[in-house]
């Protein structure tokens, strides 16, 4: 837009520098009064082939005596007639005067303002940290052990960077900028800091920047399929919070989050699951706060009735380890039971392998979530009899025809699966496989069947039909809860899926 306006300008007469100066001071003063911008340095840069006056009256009115705005001047060309005025403007407004006589001077001399502005930071050891907007990037090229396809390695990222200044005593007063140091951070890694198991079946966490744009949210889907390729959607990094939390019609959530405030709000929500096919009516508690020294705000959602209570149980490590190694058992591969990214030697382990090696004492240096491990061990022990029970059903011919799989999931991300039909004879071949993200415990949601189960009466089966590209089957689900007095917590759910419309369920 600016380029187009410049192209329409016709050069004639002299520049109206005084008017431009006054307007610049008004804009900067208004920004400072309203707390806009970084609230750090304010500067005006005057690029001219000669200032015919020194504009002292403008500086007296707008900038003196505080001199909040620094003025840098650049004299272009070999003509030195008005050099004194140009130099006086900079020197009397805490700026820097530069003479650029040839093209060769441009790159080196134009950057002089950086050294002037950075001097106070160098002397005070006060280095700013900058965080970028979200952007899409491919992680390291040699990551076959982490990602199966190139599309999977295309992640939303943010970069954090800070300046590096010379600390040599002899050059300290010059404020010499050596360069910039920074690193890229996948936003998926940031979201792991909000443990999934503590947010309940419908809970989630999200991040947004001070423009109201989403950095991470379960409903932010930045990629689309173009044939066999996954590509970023246009404007994927400028999706506003109001586009996903659309029930916030009065912006009672968005406004304080953009301002970096801390607080909470309750909203009645109509959430959609199963790719928009099924609605759920929920009452959500939103909690939000700013993240210090970043332009980001963190939000967390707990649904009324879920996420506020958690039951715990103690079992011995030896007892839990025995049941944790059962072949019918798996744990959520995207959850962080143990931190495997810190030490390169640990990256070869899956979460399941890391947990077992840690509990066996083979990898004592692993950093693990003790509360989550305690819950996982307890769930492994109390659900261990299911394998024998499901086998007994099959051996005693108590299994109705058409039942293909029985499975159970717990709030610790643990799953037990019994396959009654082989791969060749199964109707729902993709169900509960790594490619079927909707029905597995992932970094940002509990499985679809788990979420539907907790919204129905515990102990009673709820049935829903699935039509996956012409493949039809029925899923039967029930919630498993534990009560103590008047308090009830979700423990897990038992499920079966069946072909041919045959329904079967056994209450725990």
N, C-alpha and C positions, 0 to 999 in steps of 0.2 A: 504494500500500500504506500509506504514511504517512498520507495523507488519510483512509483508511478507519478507521485506528486512532484518529485524532484525533476523528472523528465519534462514536466509541463512548465517549469520555471524559465523565465527569460531574463538573462543577466543584463542589467542596465543601471547606470548611476552607482551610488554607493550602498553598502549593506546597512540595514537598519539594526545595527548591533545593540543600541540602547534599548529598543523595544524587545528584542530577543532576550537580553539580559534580565529585564524586568519580569518577563513572562516566565523565564527559567526559575528565578528566585521565588516567584509566587507558587509555582508547581511544587518545588522542593519544600518550601515552608508548609504548604498545605499537607504534603505527605508526612512531614515530621509531626505536625500537630495531631494528625489522625492515626499516628503509629503505624503507618504503612511502610512497606519495604523492609530492609534488613535492620534499620535503625543503627546503622554503622556509619560509614563515611558518606558524605554528600559532596558532589563535585560538578563543576561546569567546565567544559572544555571548549575553548575558543580557538578555532582554526581560521586564520586570516592572512591576507597578503599585506596587511598594515592597518593598525587601529589609529584613526585620525585624532582621537581623544582618549583620555584615560578613564572616563565614566565614573569619576570619583563620587558624583552626586548619587548615582545608583547604589554604590556600595555603602554609602553613608545611610541611605534609606533602608536597605534590605539586609546588609551583612555585617556592618560594624556595630559595636565593638567586638561582639562574640566571635565573628568570623566562622560561623558554623559550616558554611559552604566554602569549599576550597576551589579556587579558579586556576586552571591550567591553560597556558596560552602557547600556541604554536604559530610561529611566523614562517610563512611559506614563501620561497623565492629568494632571489639575491638582493632585492630592493630593501635597504635598511633605513629608509627615511623615517618611518614610524616605529622603529625597533624599541626605542626608549619607552613609549607608551605601552607597548605590548608587554615589555618586561615588568614595568611598574605594576600593571594589573595583577600579574601572577604573584610578585613578591609581596604585595600588600594584602593578599587574600590567602596566605598559607599555601600557595601553589608552587608551580615550577614553570620556568620559561624555557622554551626550546626553539632553536632556529633550524629549520629544515631547508637547506639551499638546493639539494639535489635529491633525486630518487633514491640514491644509495643511503641517504641519512634516515629514510622513513622508518624502516623496521626497527632499527636500534633506538632512535630518539623518541618515537611515539610511545614506547613502553616505559619511558622514564617515570610516568605518573605512578606506576606500580610500586617502584622503590620508595617514592615519597609517601604514599598511603600506607605502605607496610612497615615503615620505621617504628611507629608506636607499638605495633604488634610484636616486632622483633625484640625491642627493648623490654617490653612487659611480658614476653613469652606467652602472648595471648594469640593462639592460632585458631582461626575459624575452621569449622568443619562443615563441609557442604554435602548435602544429599540430593541426588538427582530425581527427576520424575521417573515413573516406571517405564521401562522399555523392553522390547523383546530381543533376546539374543540367544545364540547357541552356545552351550557350555563347552568345555574343553573338547577338542576333536577326538582324543583317545579315551573315550568313556564307555566302551562296550560293556564293561562290567556293571555300569550304572544304568545304561539306557539301551533298550533293544533296538530302537530305530532312531534315525536322525530327528524325526518329528517330536519324539519324546524329550529330546535334549533341548528343544526350543522352549525357553523358559522366560517368564517375566522377571526382570532384574531391576535393581537399583544400584547406583554407584555412590560410594562415600569417598570424599577426597579432602585433602588439606594441604596448605602450602608448606614448603620446606625452605627455611631461611638460614643463611650463614650465621653461625654463632661465634665466629672468630672474634676475639677482642678488638683486633685492629680494624675490623670492618663492621662492627656491631652498629655503629651510629649511621652507617650507610643504608641499612635495611636491605641487604642484598637477597633477592629471591633466587634460590637455586633451582627450584622446580616444584612439581606437585606430586604427592604420593596418594594412591587411591586403590580401591579394590571393588570388584563387582560382587554383589550379594544376591543370590536367587531369593525372591520373596517367599518361595516355598519354605526356605530355611527359617525365615523370620516367623512364619506362622506356626512352625513346630514348637516355638516357645510358649504357645498357648496349648497345654496338654489336652488332647481330644477327649480323653476319658473323664475329665473333670467338668466338661460342659454339658453332659447329659445327651439324650438321644437326638434332640432337635437343636441343641446349642451350637454356636459357631463364633469365631472371631473374625474381625476384618480390620483393614488399615485404609486410611485415606489421607491425602495431603491437604495443605491449607488452601487449595483451590476447590476442595470438595470432590476431587477425582479419586476413584478407587485404585488402590495398589493391590489389594488382595481381598477377595470375598468369594464365598462358595458359588454365588450366582454370576460372577464375572467369568465369561467364557471368551477369551481373546482370540481363539483360533477357529477357523472354519475349514471344511474339507473342500478342496478344489480338485476333483477327480480323486486320485490316490494320495495327494499331497495335503498337508496341513499348512495353512497360511494365516498370518495375523490379519484380523479384521481392520478395516479403515478406522482410525480414531480409537483403537483398542486401549490406548493409554489416557483417554480423556472421557471415560465413562463416569458420569456423575453419580453420587450416592443416591440421589432421588430417583434414578432409573432402576435401581434394584430394591431399595427400601421405599417403595412407592406409597406405602401406607402412611409415611411421614409427610402428609399433605401440607401441614403448617410449618414444616422444616424445624420442628422442635428438637429433632435429633441432629440434623445437618448443620444448622447455624452454630450451636455451641461447639461442635466438633471442629468446624472450620476455624473457629476462634481459638482453638486449643484449650478449651475449658474442661473441667472434670465434673461429672454428674451422672444422672441416670434418668430414665424415662420408661413408661409402660405403654405399649401399643397393642391393639388387637390386630392380629395378622391373619391373612389368608395365604398360607404357604402352598406351593404346588410341588408335588413330587412325581416321580415316574415320568419325567420329561413333559410335565404339564398336564398329565392325564388325570391325576388325583389331587383334590384339594384337601388341606387340613386347616382347621380353624384353631389358632393358638393365641395365647396371651404371652407376649414376649417382654422380658425385662432387659432393657439395653443399659449397659454400663460403659462409660467412655472416659478417656483421659488423654492428655497429650504425652508424647514421648520426648523427654528432655533432650535438648540440643539437636532436634530434628524438626523438619516441617510437617511431621506426621502425627496423626491421632490414631489411637487404638480403641477399637470397640469390641465388646463382648456381649453375646446374647445368651440368656438363660430362659428357657420356656417355663412358664408357671407349671408346677407339678413335676418338673424334671431338672436335675442338675443341682438342687439345693441340698439333697440328702444323699449320702453314700454309705453303704454298709461295708464293713471290713471283717475279715476272718483270718485267724492265724493257723498255719500248718507248718510243719517242719520242712526245711529245705530238702532233706533226703526224700521225704514222702512226696513233695511237690515235683522234684526232679524226675522221679520214676514215672509219674503220670504225664509230665510235660514232654517226654520223649515218645509218647504214644504216636503211632503212624497216622491215626485219624485226626490228629490235632494240629492246628496251625495258629499263628498269631498275626496281627495286623502288620503287614510288611512296611507300611508307610508311617507307622507310629514310632516314636523314639522310646523304646524300652531301655536301650543302652546306646550311648553316643559312639558311633563307629567312625565318625569323620575326623576326629582329632588326631589319632595315630594312624598313619598310612597302613600299618600292619593289620589294623582292625577292619579295613574297608572291604576285605574279601569275605567278611561274615555277613550273612543275613541277620535280621533281628532275632529270629528264632535261634540261630547258631550262637550269636553273641550272648543271649540270655543264658543258654545252657552252659557255655564255657565260663561265664562269670560265676554262675551258681556252683559250678564244679570246682572253682578256685583256680582254673587254668589261665584266666585273664583277669587278675585282680585289679589291673590298672584301668579297666573300662569304667566309665562314668555312667551309672545306671539310675533310673528312677525307682527308688526303693519302694515307694507306695504302690506304684503300678506293678512292680514285680511281686509284691506281697499279694495283691489282688489276683494276679495271673496265676500264681501258685495255688491259691485257695480255689480258684475256679477250676483249675486242672484237676485238683483232688476231688471236689464234690461232683464233677461231671464225668469222672472216670468210669463209673458203672454203666454209663449209657452205651458204650461200645458193646459190652456183653449183652445188654438189654436188647439193643437193635439186632444183634446177631441171633438172639434167641427167638425174636419175632419171625425171622426168616427161616430158621431151622425148624420151628414148630408150625410152619405153614400158617402163621397168623397174619401174614402180610397180604393185603388185598392186591389184586392184579393192577398193574399200571403205576404203582408207586415206584419212583425211580431213585429218590434220594431222601434221606432224613438228615437234618443238620440242626445244630444248636449254636447260637452266638451269645457271648456274655459281654458285660459292659467293659471288660478289660481288653476287648479286641480278640479274645480267644474264640476259635471255632472248632467244632467237632463235626465231621462229615462221614456219613455212611452211604456208600454208593450201592444201590441194589441192582443197578443195571450197568452193563459195560458201555464203553464209549460208542461202540457200533450200534447198540440197540437203544441208547438213550435218545429221547426226543429233544430235550433241552440240552444240547451239547455245549452251549456257551455259558450256561448258568453256573455261577460260583467259580468262574475261572478268572485269571488275572486280567483278561481283556474285558470282563464284565464288571466295570468299576461301580456301577450303581448298586450292586448287591454284595459289595465287599466293604470292609472297614477301610476308609481312606483318610488322608490327612485332613480333609475338611467336612466329612459327613459320615454318619453311621449308615449302615446298609438300608436300602429301601424297605425290605421286609421287617427289619428291626424297628424302624420309625413307625410303620403302620401297626405293628404289634402293640407297641406301648400306648397307642391311642385307643385300644380296644380292651374290653374287660379281661383281666388276667384269668387264665384257666379255661377261657372259652375260645374256640378256634374261629378265626376270621379267614374267609376264603377270597382270593382274587385271581382272575384269569389273566393270562399273559398271551399276547399274540406277537411273537418276535419274527417279523418277515414271513408270516404264514405258518410258523411253527407255534402250535397252540399247546399250552399246558396250564395247570391250576396249582396255585401255591396256598397251602393251609398254614396259618401262623397263630401262635398264642404267646402271650407275655408271661414271664416268670418273675414274680416279685417276692420280696422278703419284708415282713411286717414286724414291728416291735411297738407294742402299744398302739397309738394312733398314727404312727409314722410308717410310711411304706417307701421302699426304694426298689428301683428296677434292677434286676439281677441279670436277666437275659431273655432269650426266647427260643422255643422249640418250633421247628418248621419241617414241613414235608412238601415236596412238589411231585405232582402226578401227571401222567399223560392220560389220554382217552377220557377225561372228565371224571376219573375215579378219585374219590376223596377218602382220606384216611387220617386219623389223628389220635394220638394217645396222650392224655393229660399227664404232666409231670406231678 
